[in-house]
C-alpha cells in the first residue's frame, strides 16, 4: 500500500498541532488496531503502522474482540523525526545557538531542521559541517576556550605541532601529501584525527627513524588506509591545509620522541579547529564515511497551533536506533579506545562519523546529528571536568599497551591541573590518577563490575601503586567531588603523598595517620545487588558480629573465602544508612612487621562503637 497524500486523521491532527522539538509527544490513548484501520487515509498512521510491521509487531495491529487484547499504542515506543519537507534552505539550526532562515515549519521551532544527508562524505554533509564551524566560531565564545580556560584567538592560526601532514592547497586535491617538520612559531589551522589502531595485524602505517626522510618528501594518498584517505578528504573539504594523525606525526620507534610528543597531545587536540572522530571504524582500513539507507517517511501537513490552518508541509521519518546514531554507543569501536577519551574531552569542536550519522559536538551543542537539530544526549550534569566521570569512562576502555594507561590521560591532566589550581596558593597534583586536593575522596574508588571483573596484571605493577585505580584493569567508580561538595563525607584521617625526591619507592607512598583495626572478611556467597559492589561481610574479630561490608578489588586470593586483614578509617559519611557509616580501606601489610600496606578493597563500617574503640596508627600505603 502506498502512503496517502499529506492528510491526517483527527487524532494525528492533534499531535501535529501540539508538536514540540524537545518535549516527547505521543499518539494518545489509541488502540493499535484502530491506527491500522486508518492507515489508508492518514499519513502518520500509515508511517506508524509500517514502523510496527518492520519491527515485527504485525500481530499487535490485528483487531481484537477483548479490550485487554487490543494493545494501546503507548505500549510500544517508536520515535519519529519531523522536519521541514523542503530542506534545501534548512542549513542552520533553528535554536538560538545557531539561528537560520527556513520554512514556516522550521522557523516555528517546533520541528527539527537540517539537510537531508544520505552520506557522511557527501558535498551536502561537508557544506553543513562548514556552516556549523563558521557559526560556532562566530557565535560561541565558550568554544574558543580550552579545557583550562585558555582563550584561542580564532582570527590567528595556532602554533602548529612539531610535525603535521601538509595536504597542500585544499582546492587542488593533490594525489600526494607530505610530513611537515615545523619551525618554531610556524602557524596554521588544522584538523586532528581520532581513530582506532585496531589489532597489530591491522595497525596503520607509521613514521619511523628509517622512513622519516621519505615521509617529509611525500606520501601518496592512495597508499594510505581508507580511514586516513577519508580524513585527508574531509580536511580538504573543510578548507584546511593541515592534518594531525598520531601514527604519522610521531616517530614511533623513538622512545624519547614518543614520550615528548605524547605529552603534547593536550595542545594538539585542544587547539585543532576541528577533531574528526572515526567512530565506526574498528581499524584504519575501515574508512570514515558511511552511506545512510533511506528511512521510512511520509509527508504531513504542518498546522499552525493557534489557528489550525495549514502552513506548508513537513516530513516525518522513523528515527534510527540510538545504537546506530550515537558516538557513545557500545557498538561504536572508537568508544572502546582509552586514548579517545582525552581526544574528545580536549576537543573544542568534534565531528563523530558514526554508523548512522555525522554527529556534531562543541562546547555549546552536545552531540547533534547533522540532519537534525535534536540533541542525542542532553548530558544532564555531565561535565568534561568531572574527574570521577572521566576515570569511570576511561577505565572501561581498552589500552593496547598497559604501561601507557596514565600517559593516555596526560593531556587532560595537564589542563585540569591549571583549572583546579586557579586561585589556589598550592597547586593540586594528579598522582597516579588521584588528585591531591581530593585525595581522601579519590582513595575510595571501587570496582564497577561484578567480583572477578577487575584484575591487577603484572604489567601494571610498575605503572601505579595499589592505592591507585590505575593499578587495576577493568571498570572502576570514583566518588564524585561535585556530588558531595557541600554536605558530604568528612575526612577522618591525615593524608599526605610523599615527594620522595629521587627515591621512586617513596614517591609511590601515601603517609596516613588514622584509626586502624584488624577485621575478618568473609566472601558473601550470593551478594545482594542492592549492596553492589560489596562482596564481603566484615567481622570485628574471628567469629564476631558483622560490623560492615567490603568490596574486594580482585578477590581475597585464589581459593580463599575469608581473610584476616586491616581496616583503615578514611572518612565518615553522614547520609550512608540511618546513622551514617565510616568509609574505609581494607589493607594487608606488604611484609611481616612492615609499616607499608597494600590495598585489597574498600567499603564501610556501620558500627560506630566498634570504630570508636580503635587506636590511631601511622602507616604508608604503597
C-alpha positions in Angstrom: 0.0 0.0 0.0 1.3 3.4 -1.0 1.3 6.2 1.6 -1.7 8.5 1.4 -1.4 12.2 0.4 -0.4 14.7 3.1 -3.5 14.3 5.3 -4.2 13.4 8.9 -6.9 11.8 11.0 -8.4 13.7 13.9 -6.1 12.1 16.5 -2.9 12.8 14.5 -4.1 16.3 13.7 -4.0 17.0 17.4 -0.5 15.5 17.6 0.9 17.8 14.9 -0.7 20.9 16.4 1.0 20.1 19.7 4.3 19.0 18.4 7.4 20.3 20.1 11.1 19.7 19.5 12.3 18.8 23.0 9.1 17.5 24.6 8.2 14.0 23.6 4.6 13.8 22.3 2.7 10.5 22.0 -0.1 9.5 19.7 -2.5 9.4 22.6 -4.8 6.8 24.1 -5.3 4.9 20.8 -5.6 1.2 20.0 -3.2 -0.2 17.5 -5.9 -1.9 15.5 -7.7 1.4 15.2 -4.5 3.0 14.0 -4.0 0.2 11.4 -7.6 0.8 10.1 -6.9 4.5 9.4 -3.5 3.9 7.8 -5.1 4.1 4.3 -6.3 7.7 4.9 -3.8 9.2 7.4 -0.2 9.7 6.5 1.1 9.5 10.1 -1.0 6.4 10.9 0.4 4.8 7.7 4.0 5.5 8.8 3.4 4.3 12.4 1.8 1.1 11.0 4.7 0.5 8.7 7.2 1.0 11.6 5.4 -1.6 13.7 5.4 -4.1 10.8 9.1 -3.5 10.1 9.8 -4.1 13.8 7.9 -7.4 13.7 4.8 -6.3 15.6 2.2 -7.3 13.0 0.1 -9.2 15.5 -0.3 -6.1 17.7 -2.1 -4.5 14.8 -4.7 -7.2 14.4 -8.3 -6.4 15.6 -9.1 -7.9 19.0 -12.5 -8.6 20.5 -11.4 -8.3 24.1 -10.4 -4.9 25.5 -7.3 -6.3 27.1 -6.1 -7.8 23.9 -6.3 -4.5 21.9 -2.9 -3.1 22.8 -2.6 0.6 23.3 -0.2 2.4 21.1 1.7 3.6 24.1 2.7 0.0 24.8 5.4 0.3 22.2 8.0 3.1 21.9 8.8 4.4 18.5 10.4 7.7 17.7 9.9 9.9 14.6 11.8 12.9 13.4 9.6 15.6 11.8 11.5 18.1 9.6 10.5 20.7 7.0 9.7 18.9 3.8 11.8 21.4 1.8 15.2 21.0 3.4 17.3 22.8 0.9 17.2 26.1 2.8 17.5 24.4 6.2 21.2 24.7 6.6 21.4 26.1 10.1 19.8 25.1 13.4 16.7 27.0 14.4 17.7 27.1 18.1 19.1 30.4 19.5 22.6 29.0 19.3 22.5 28.7 15.5 19.7 30.7 14.0 18.7 30.1 10.4 16.1 31.3 7.9 14.0 28.3 6.9 10.4 27.3 6.0 7.5 28.2 8.4 7.8 24.7 9.9 11.5 25.2 10.6 11.2 28.7 12.0 8.4 27.7 14.3 11.0 25.9 16.5 8.5 23.0 16.7 10.2 20.6 14.3 13.8 19.6 13.5 15.6 21.2 10.6 18.7 20.2 8.6 19.7 19.0 5.2 18.7 15.5 4.1 22.1 13.9 4.2 22.4 10.4 2.8 26.2 10.0 3.1 28.6 11.5 5.6 31.1 12.0 2.8 28.8 13.9 0.5 29.1 17.6 -0.5 25.9 18.4 1.4 27.4 16.9 4.6 30.6 18.9 4.3 28.7 22.1 3.4 26.7 21.7 6.6 29.8 21.0 8.7 31.4 24.1 7.3 28.3 26.1 8.2 28.5 24.7 11.7 32.1 25.5 12.1 31.6 29.1 10.9 28.6 29.5 13.1 30.4 28.1 16.1 33.4 30.5 15.6 31.1 33.5 15.1 28.6 32.8 17.9 30.1 30.5 20.5 32.6 32.4 22.7 32.8 29.3 25.0 34.1 27.2 22.1 37.2 29.5 21.8 38.3 28.3 25.3 40.4 25.2 26.0 39.5 23.0 29.0 41.6 25.0 31.3 40.1 28.3 30.1 42.8 29.5 27.8 41.4 31.7 25.1 42.1 30.7 21.5 42.1 33.6 19.1 40.3 32.1 16.1 41.4 35.0 13.9 45.0 34.0 14.4 46.1 30.4 13.4 47.6 28.5 16.4 51.2 27.2 16.5 51.4 24.0 14.6 52.5 20.8 16.3 56.1 19.5 16.0 55.1 17.6 12.9 51.9 17.7 10.8 50.7 16.5 7.5 50.8 19.2 4.8 47.9 18.4 2.4 48.7 21.3 0.0 46.1 23.7 -1.4 42.8 22.2 -0.2 41.1 23.1 -3.5 43.6 21.2 -5.7 43.2 17.7 -4.1 46.8 16.7 -4.8 47.4 12.9 -5.0 50.3 13.3 -2.6 50.9 14.9 0.8 54.0 15.3 3.0 55.0 15.2 6.6 56.0 18.7 7.6 58.5 19.3 10.4 57.5 22.7 11.6 59.7 25.6 12.6 59.2 27.4 16.0 56.4 29.9 15.6 55.0 28.4 12.4 51.2 28.6 12.5 48.2 27.3 10.7 44.7 25.9 11.2 44.5 22.1 11.2 42.2 19.1 11.9 43.2 16.2 14.2 42.1 12.6 13.7 40.7 10.4 16.5 40.6 6.8 15.4 41.3 3.1 16.3 44.6 1.5 15.6 43.0 -1.9 15.7 44.8 -5.2 16.4 48.6 -5.5 15.5 47.7 -7.1 12.2 45.8 -4.0 11.1 47.9 -1.3 12.6 48.3 1.9 10.5 51.4 3.0 8.6 53.8 4.7 10.9 56.6 7.2 10.7 59.9 5.7 12.0 63.5 6.8 12.1 64.0 4.8 8.8 61.3 6.4 6.8 61.1 9.9 8.3 63.0 11.5 5.4 60.8 9.7 2.9 57.7 10.9 4.6 58.9 14.5 4.6 59.5 14.2 0.9 56.0 12.9 0.1 53.3 10.3 0.8 50.9 9.0 -1.9 47.4 9.4 -0.6 46.4 6.2 -2.4 49.0 4.3 -0.3 47.2 5.2 2.9 44.5 3.1 4.6 40.8 4.1 3.9 40.4 5.9 7.3 43.4 8.1 6.6 42.3 8.8 3.0 38.8 9.8 4.2 40.4 12.1 6.8 42.5 13.8 4.1 39.4 14.3 2.0 37.4 15.6 5.0 40.2 18.1 6.0 40.4 19.4 2.5 36.6 19.7 2.2 36.7 21.8 5.3 39.2 24.2 3.7 42.1 23.2 6.0 45.6 22.5 4.8 47.0 20.6 7.7 46.0 17.3 9.4 47.5 15.7 12.5 47.5 11.8 12.7 49.5 10.3 15.6 51.0 7.3 13.8 52.5 9.6 11.1 53.3 12.7 13.1 55.2 10.9 16.0 58.3 8.9 15.3 57.0 5.6 16.7 60.3 3.8 17.2 62.0 6.7 19.0 61.1 6.4 22.7 62.2 10.0 23.6 60.3 11.4 20.6 57.2 9.4 21.5 57.2 10.4 25.2 57.8 14.1 24.3 55.0 14.2 21.7 52.6 12.1 23.7 52.9 14.7 26.5 52.0 17.4 23.9 48.7 15.8 22.8 46.8 18.2 25.0 47.5 21.3 23.0 47.3 19.3 19.7 43.6 18.3 20.3 42.5 21.5 22.1 43.9 23.9 19.5 42.7 22.0 16.5 40.0 23.8 14.6 38.0 20.6 14.5 38.6 16.9 15.5 37.4 14.2 13.1 36.3 11.1 15.0 36.2 7.8 13.1 33.6 6.4 15.5 32.5 3.4 13.3 36.0 2.4 12.1 37.4 -0.6 14.0 40.6 -0.5 12.0 42.4 2.1 9.9 41.2 0.3 6.8 37.5 0.6 7.7 37.1 4.1 6.4 35.2 7.0 8.0 32.3 7.8 5.7 29.1 5.8 5.6 26.0 5.7 3.4 22.7 6.0 5.2 19.8 3.9 4.0 16.6 5.6 3.3 14.3 5.8 6.3 10.5 5.2 6.1 9.0 8.6 5.7 5.8 10.4 4.7 4.7 14.0 4.0 2.4 15.6 6.5 0.6 19.0 6.6 2.2 21.4 9.1 -0.6 23.0 11.2 -0.5 26.3 13.0 -1.0 25.6 16.7 -3.2 28.8 17.2 -5.4 28.7 14.1 -5.2 25.1 13.0 -4.6 26.3 9.4 -2.1 24.5 7.2 1.2 26.3 6.9 3.2 24.2 4.5 4.2 20.6 4.9 6.7 18.6 7.0 8.4 15.3 6.5 8.1 12.6 9.2 10.8 10.0 9.3 11.3 7.0 11.6 14.3 7.7 13.8 17.2 5.2 13.5 18.1 3.4 16.8 20.5 5.1 19.2 23.0 2.3 18.7 23.4 3.4 15.1 23.4 7.1 15.7 25.2 7.8 18.9 29.0 8.0 19.2 28.5 6.8 22.8 27.0 3.5 21.7 28.7 0.4 22.9 28.7 -0.7 19.3 31.0 2.2 18.3 34.6 0.9 18.1 36.1 4.2 19.0 34.1 4.3 22.2 36.1 1.4 23.4 39.6 3.0 22.9 41.2 4.5 26.0 43.2 7.2 24.1 40.0 8.5 22.5 38.8 9.7 26.0 41.2 12.6 26.2 40.8 13.3 22.5 37.1 14.1 22.8 37.5 15.8 26.2 40.1 18.2 24.9 38.4 18.9 21.5 36.6 22.2 21.3 34.7 21.0 18.2 34.4 17.4 17.1 32.5 15.6 14.3 31.7 12.0 15.1 31.3 9.9 11.9 29.0 7.1 13.3 27.3 4.3 11.5 24.1 6.2 11.1 25.0 9.9 11.0 27.7 12.5 11.2 27.3 14.0 14.6 28.4 17.5 15.6 29.5 18.4 19.1 31.1 21.5 20.5 31.3 23.2 23.9 27.7 24.6 23.5 26.0 22.0 21.3 26.2 18.5 22.6 26.1 15.7 20.1 23.7 16.6 17.3 23.2 14.7 14.1 23.9 16.9 11.1 20.5 16.4 9.5 18.7 17.0 12.8 18.8 19.7 15.4 17.6 17.3 18.1 20.2 16.6 20.9 21.1 12.9 21.0 22.4 13.2 24.5 21.4 16.1 26.8 24.2 15.0 29.1 22.4 16.3 32.2 25.0 17.3 34.8 27.8 15.9 32.7 30.9 17.9 32.5 34.3 17.3 30.9 36.0 18.5 34.2 34.3 15.8 36.4 37.3 13.6 37.2 35.1 10.8 38.6 33.1 10.5 35.3 36.3 10.6 33.2 38.0 7.9 35.2 34.9 5.7 35.1 34.7 6.1 31.3 38.4 5.7 30.7 38.8 2.6 32.9 36.1 0.7 31.0 38.0 1.3 27.7 40.9 -0.7 26.2 44.5 0.4 26.1 46.7 -1.9 23.9 49.9 -1.0 25.8 49.0 -1.2 29.5 52.0 0.8 30.6 50.6 3.8 28.6 47.4 3.9 30.7 48.2 7.1 32.6 50.0 8.6 29.6 46.8 8.4 27.7 45.2 10.9 30.1 48.2 13.2 30.3 46.8 15.9 28.1 43.6 16.2 30.2 45.6 16.1 33.5 47.8 19.0 32.3 44.8 21.2 31.5 42.8 20.2 34.6 45.8 20.9 36.8 45.7 24.5 35.7 41.9 24.7 36.0 41.9 23.1 39.5 44.8 25.3 40.7 43.2 28.6 39.6 43.1 30.9 42.6 44.9 28.4 44.9 48.2 29.0 46.6 49.2 25.4 46.5 48.6 23.8 43.1 47.0 20.4 43.1 48.8 17.5 41.6 47.4 14.4 39.9 49.4 11.5 41.4 48.8 8.1 39.7 45.3 9.2 38.7 44.3 10.7 42.1 44.2 14.5 42.7 45.9 15.7 45.9 43.1 18.3 46.6 40.6 15.4 46.7 42.8 12.6 47.9 40.5 11.1 50.5 37.6 11.1 48.1 39.6 9.6 45.3 41.1 6.9 47.5 37.6 5.4 47.9 37.5 4.2 44.3 35.7 0.9 43.9 35.3 -1.9 41.5 32.5 -1.2 39.0 31.6 -4.7 37.8 30.9 -8.0 39.5 33.5 -9.8 41.6 36.2 -11.1 39.3 35.8 -8.5 36.6 38.7 -6.4 38.0 42.3 -7.6 37.9 45.9 -6.5 38.7 48.0 -7.7 35.8 51.8 -7.8 36.4 52.4 -5.2 33.7 50.6 -2.6 35.8 52.8 -3.2 38.9 55.3 -0.7 37.7 52.6 1.8 36.5 50.9 2.6 39.7 50.8 1.6 43.4 47.9 -0.5 44.8 46.1 2.6 46.2 45.6 3.9 42.7 42.8 2.7 40.4 45.5 2.7 37.6 47.0 -0.5 39.2 43.9 -2.4 38.1 42.4 -3.4 34.8 38.7 -3.0 34.4 35.9 -0.6 35.2 36.2 1.5 38.4 34.0 4.1 40.0 35.1 7.2 42.0 33.1 9.2 44.5 32.1 12.5 42.8 33.6 15.6 44.2 30.7 17.7 42.8 28.0 15.5 44.3 29.5 15.7 47.8 30.9 19.2 47.7 28.5 20.7 50.3 27.1 18.2 52.8 29.1 15.1 52.3 31.7 12.8 53.8 34.0 14.1 56.5 37.7 13.2 56.3 38.8 11.3 59.4 42.4 10.6 58.5 45.6 12.7 57.9 46.8 12.0 54.4 50.0 13.2 52.6 51.6 12.0 49.4 55.3 11.7 49.9 57.5 13.6 47.4 60.4 11.2 47.8 62.8 13.2 45.8 64.8 10.7 43.6 63.5 7.8 45.6 60.9 6.3 43.3 59.7 4.0 46.0 58.8 6.8 48.4 57.1 8.8 45.6 54.6 5.9 45.4 53.7 6.1 49.0 50.9 7.9 50.9 51.6 8.6 54.6 48.4 8.2 56.6 47.5 8.7 60.3 44.2 7.2 61.2 42.2 4.6 63.1 43.4 1.1 62.2 41.9 -2.2 63.3 42.1 -5.9 62.4 39.0 -7.4 60.8 37.9 -10.6 59.1 36.5 -10.5 55.6 34.2 -13.3 54.5 33.0 -13.8 50.9 29.2 -13.5 50.6 28.1 -16.5 48.6 25.2 -14.6 46.8 25.8 -10.8 47.3 22.8 -8.6 47.1 22.6 -6.3 44.0 21.4 -3.6 46.4 24.8 -3.6 48.1 26.8 -3.7 44.9 29.8 -3.7 44.7 30.2 -5.2 48.2 31.1 -8.9 48.1 32.3 -9.5 51.6 30.9 -9.2 55.1 33.2 -7.7 57.7 33.5 -9.0 61.2 35.4 -7.3 64.0 37.1 -10.4 65.1 37.1 -14.1 64.2 33.5 -15.3 64.9 32.4 -11.8 66.0 29.4 -9.8 64.9 29.2 -8.2 61.4 30.4 -4.6 61.6 30.4 -3.6 58.0 30.8 -4.5 54.3 33.7 -4.7 51.9 34.2 -4.6 48.1 37.3 -6.6 47.3 39.4 -5.2 44.4 40.4 -8.5 42.9 39.2 -11.0 45.5 40.8 -12.3 48.6 43.2 -14.7 46.9 42.8 -17.9 44.9 40.6 -20.4 46.7 40.1 -18.1 49.7 36.7 -17.4 51.1 37.9 -15.4 54.1 40.9 -13.4 55.2 42.3 -11.6 58.2 43.1 -8.0 57.1 43.3 -4.5 58.4 40.6 -1.8 58.2 41.7 1.9 57.9 39.1 4.6 58.6 39.3 7.4 56.0 36.0 9.2 56.1 32.6 9.4 57.8 29.5 9.7 55.6 26.6 11.1 57.5 24.0 10.0 54.9 25.0 6.4 54.4 22.5 4.2 56.2 20.3 5.5 59.0 23.0 6.8 61.3 25.8 7.2 58.8 28.8 5.0 58.2 32.6 5.1 58.1 34.2 4.8 54.7 37.3 2.6 54.9 40.1 0.9 53.1 41.0 -2.8 53.6 44.7 -3.4 53.7 47.4 -6.1 54.1 50.9 -5.5 55.3 53.4 -5.5 52.4 55.7 -7.7 54.5 55.5 -9.0 58.1 56.1 -6.3 60.7 56.1 -3.7 57.9 54.6 -0.2 58.2 53.8 -0.4 54.4 50.4 -1.7 53.4 48.8 -2.7 50.1 45.2 -2.1 49.3 42.9 -5.1 48.8 39.5 -3.3 48.8 37.2 -0.6 50.2 33.9 -0.5 52.0 32.1 0.8 55.0 31.7 0.2 58.7 28.3 0.8 60.2 29.1 0.0 63.9 30.2 3.3 65.4 31.1 1.9 68.8 33.5 -0.6 67.1 35.3 2.3 65.3 35.5 4.4 68.4 37.4 1.6 70.1 40.1 1.6 67.5 43.5 3.2 68.1 45.3 5.6 65.8 48.2 4.4 63.8 50.6 5.8 61.3 51.3 3.8 58.2 52.2 4.0 54.5 50.0 3.0 51.5 52.1 1.5 48.7 
